Amino acid sequence: MEEIIKNIQKENTKPKLLLHACCGPCSTQVLEELKNYFNIDIFYYNPNIYPADEFYKRSEVVKELVKEMGLNSKVYVEENNPKEFYDYVNSRKDDHEGGKSCFKCYKLRLKKTALKAKKENYDFFTTTLSISPFKNAKWLNEIGKSLEEEYKVKYLYSDFKKKDGYKKSIDFSRKYNLYRQDYCGCIFSFKERNLEKPD
């Protein structure tokens, strides 16, 4: 990512970036880190999120954050369609957080982002997911690379958790008084969280 940004600075351009956002808190530091180098719009596509009211709550927090940060960014909210997630990642029920089924979930969301980026003529696409310590940046970059090759839209390689990215996102969430969820989003992580909670 740093090399890509150096090249952008040399060229004195500000490319269009479509940022897949999983939630507001994870978007904070990512937007802060990228806003000076890209014209950023946000794509909220997360059919994995359970229950429905959680899906809409997180999408509203993303919109709230854009206003709080004073950004001139469009926020595209893709229709909630949990069936897309269950059909694509039906093995998640037998897997665990961070397991192979999560790879499929990353791919589902990044593929939709790449397609949107191609359709709307963005120069780059990427995701906020790598800011989480529970998300595998190597997998995300691997998927991004394959989608870049398939759809001919540049992927911004990243691991936003580096350089205290995750900690900074927590600090920003407090600054903007954002709702912070305590599970990844899918029904399986929701159940896992409840099992881990003490009685």
C-alpha positions as CSV (number, residue, x, y, z in Angstrom):
1,M,0.0,0.0,0.0
2,E,2.8,2.4,0.9
3,E,4.4,1.9,-2.6
4,I,1.0,2.6,-4.3
5,I,0.6,5.8,-2.3
6,K,4.1,6.9,-3.1
7,N,3.4,6.5,-6.8
8,I,0.1,8.4,-6.5
9,Q,2.0,11.2,-4.8
10,K,4.6,11.3,-7.6
11,E,1.9,11.4,-10.2
12,N,0.1,14.1,-8.2
13,T,-3.3,12.5,-8.7
14,K,-6.1,11.5,-6.4
15,P,-7.7,8.3,-7.7
16,K,-11.2,7.1,-7.0
17,L,-11.4,4.3,-4.4
18,L,-14.3,2.2,-3.5
19,L,-13.9,1.1,0.1
20,H,-15.9,-1.9,1.3
21,A,-16.9,-1.2,4.9
22,C,-17.9,-3.8,7.4
23,C,-18.9,-1.2,10.1
24,G,-18.3,2.3,11.3
25,P,-15.6,1.6,13.9
26,C,-13.4,-0.4,11.5
27,S,-13.8,2.4,8.9
28,T,-12.5,5.2,11.1
29,Q,-8.8,4.7,10.9
30,V,-8.9,3.4,7.4
31,L,-10.7,6.6,6.2
32,E,-8.2,8.7,8.2
33,E,-5.3,7.0,6.7
34,L,-6.5,7.1,3.0
35,K,-8.5,10.3,2.8
36,N,-5.6,12.5,1.7
37,Y,-4.6,10.2,-1.2
38,F,-7.9,9.0,-2.6
39,N,-11.4,10.2,-3.4
40,I,-13.2,7.6,-1.3
41,D,-16.8,6.3,-1.6
42,I,-18.0,3.5,0.7
43,F,-19.7,0.3,-0.2
44,Y,-21.7,-1.4,2.6
45,Y,-22.3,-4.9,1.5
46,N,-22.5,-7.4,4.4
47,P,-25.2,-10.1,3.9
48,N,-23.5,-12.1,6.6
49,I,-24.7,-9.7,9.4
50,Y,-27.3,-11.1,11.8
51,P,-29.9,-10.1,12.8
52,A,-31.5,-7.7,10.3
53,D,-31.6,-4.8,12.8
54,E,-27.9,-5.2,13.4
55,F,-27.3,-4.9,9.6
56,Y,-29.2,-1.6,9.5
57,K,-27.7,-0.3,12.7
58,R,-24.2,-0.8,11.3
59,S,-25.1,0.8,8.0
60,E,-26.4,3.9,9.8
61,V,-23.2,4.2,11.9
62,V,-21.2,4.2,8.6
63,K,-23.3,7.1,7.3
64,E,-23.0,8.9,10.7
65,L,-19.2,8.5,10.6
66,V,-18.9,10.1,7.1
67,K,-20.8,13.1,8.4
68,E,-18.8,13.3,11.6
69,M,-15.5,13.2,9.6
70,G,-16.8,15.9,7.2
71,L,-16.1,13.7,4.2
72,N,-17.7,14.1,0.8
73,S,-18.2,10.4,0.3
74,K,-21.1,8.5,-1.2
75,V,-22.3,5.6,1.0
76,Y,-23.8,2.8,-1.1
77,V,-25.8,0.4,1.0
78,E,-26.5,-2.8,-0.8
79,E,-29.8,-4.5,-0.1
80,N,-29.7,-6.9,2.9
81,N,-29.9,-10.5,1.5
82,P,-28.8,-13.0,4.1
83,K,-29.6,-15.9,1.6
84,E,-26.5,-14.8,-0.4
85,F,-24.3,-15.4,2.6
86,Y,-26.0,-18.8,3.7
87,D,-25.9,-20.2,0.1
88,Y,-22.2,-19.2,-0.4
89,V,-20.9,-20.0,3.1
90,N,-23.1,-22.9,4.2
91,S,-20.1,-24.6,5.8
92,R,-19.7,-21.8,8.4
93,K,-22.0,-23.7,10.8
94,D,-19.4,-26.4,11.2
95,D,-16.4,-24.0,11.3
96,H,-15.1,-21.4,13.7
97,E,-14.2,-17.7,13.7
98,G,-11.2,-17.3,11.4
99,G,-11.7,-20.7,9.8
100,K,-11.8,-21.6,6.1
101,S,-15.5,-20.5,5.8
102,C,-14.4,-17.0,6.7
103,F,-12.2,-17.0,3.6
104,K,-15.4,-17.6,1.6
105,C,-17.2,-14.8,3.3
106,Y,-14.3,-12.4,2.6
107,K,-14.5,-13.5,-1.1
108,L,-18.2,-13.0,-1.3
109,R,-18.0,-9.4,-0.1
110,L,-14.9,-8.4,-2.0
111,K,-16.2,-9.9,-5.3
112,K,-19.3,-7.7,-5.0
113,T,-17.1,-4.7,-4.2
114,A,-14.9,-5.4,-7.3
115,L,-17.9,-5.7,-9.5
116,K,-19.3,-2.4,-8.2
117,A,-15.9,-0.7,-8.6
118,K,-15.8,-1.9,-12.2
119,K,-19.3,-0.8,-13.0
120,E,-18.9,2.6,-11.5
121,N,-15.4,3.2,-13.0
122,Y,-13.4,3.3,-9.7
123,D,-9.6,3.2,-10.0
124,F,-9.1,1.1,-6.9
125,F,-11.1,-1.0,-4.4
126,T,-10.2,-2.4,-1.0
127,T,-11.8,-3.3,2.4
128,T,-11.7,-2.2,6.0
129,L,-11.7,-5.9,7.2
130,S,-8.0,-6.1,7.6
131,I,-8.0,-3.6,10.5
132,S,-9.5,-6.3,12.8
133,P,-7.0,-8.5,14.6
134,F,-9.5,-11.4,13.9
135,K,-9.3,-11.0,10.2
136,N,-6.6,-12.6,8.0
137,A,-5.0,-9.8,5.9
138,K,-3.0,-12.4,3.8
139,W,-6.3,-14.0,2.7
140,L,-7.8,-10.6,2.0
141,N,-4.9,-9.6,-0.2
142,E,-4.8,-12.9,-2.0
143,I,-8.5,-12.6,-2.8
144,G,-8.0,-8.9,-3.8
145,K,-5.2,-9.9,-6.2
146,S,-7.3,-12.6,-7.9
147,L,-10.2,-10.1,-8.3
148,E,-7.9,-7.4,-9.6
149,E,-6.8,-9.8,-12.3
150,E,-10.3,-11.0,-13.1
151,Y,-12.1,-7.6,-13.2
152,K,-9.2,-5.3,-14.2
153,V,-9.7,-2.9,-11.3
154,K,-6.7,-2.2,-9.0
155,Y,-6.8,-3.6,-5.5
156,L,-5.3,-1.6,-2.7
157,Y,-3.2,-4.1,-0.8
158,S,-3.3,-3.5,2.9
159,D,-3.1,-4.6,6.5
160,F,-4.7,-1.8,8.3
161,K,-4.1,-3.3,11.7
162,K,-0.4,-2.5,11.4
163,K,1.1,0.6,13.1
164,D,-1.6,0.4,15.9
165,G,-4.4,0.7,13.3
166,Y,-6.8,-1.3,15.4
167,K,-6.0,0.7,18.6
168,K,-6.5,3.9,16.7
169,S,-9.8,2.8,15.4
170,I,-11.0,2.2,19.0
171,D,-9.8,5.7,19.9
172,F,-11.6,7.2,16.9
173,S,-14.8,5.3,17.8
174,R,-14.7,6.9,21.2
175,K,-14.0,10.3,19.8
176,Y,-17.1,10.0,17.5
177,N,-19.1,8.1,20.1
178,L,-19.8,5.3,17.6
179,Y,-21.7,2.1,18.4
180,R,-19.2,-0.7,18.6
181,Q,-20.5,-4.3,18.1
182,D,-18.9,-7.2,20.1
183,Y,-19.1,-9.9,17.4
184,C,-18.0,-10.2,13.8
185,G,-21.5,-10.1,12.4
186,C,-22.8,-13.5,11.2
187,I,-25.3,-15.7,13.2
188,F,-22.5,-18.1,13.9
189,S,-20.2,-15.5,15.5
190,F,-23.3,-14.2,17.3
191,K,-23.9,-17.6,18.9
192,E,-20.1,-18.1,19.6
193,R,-20.1,-14.7,21.5
194,N,-23.1,-15.7,23.6
195,L,-21.5,-19.1,24.4
196,E,-18.3,-17.3,25.6
197,K,-20.2,-14.8,27.8
198,P,-20.3,-15.8,31.5
199,D,-23.6,-16.6,33.1
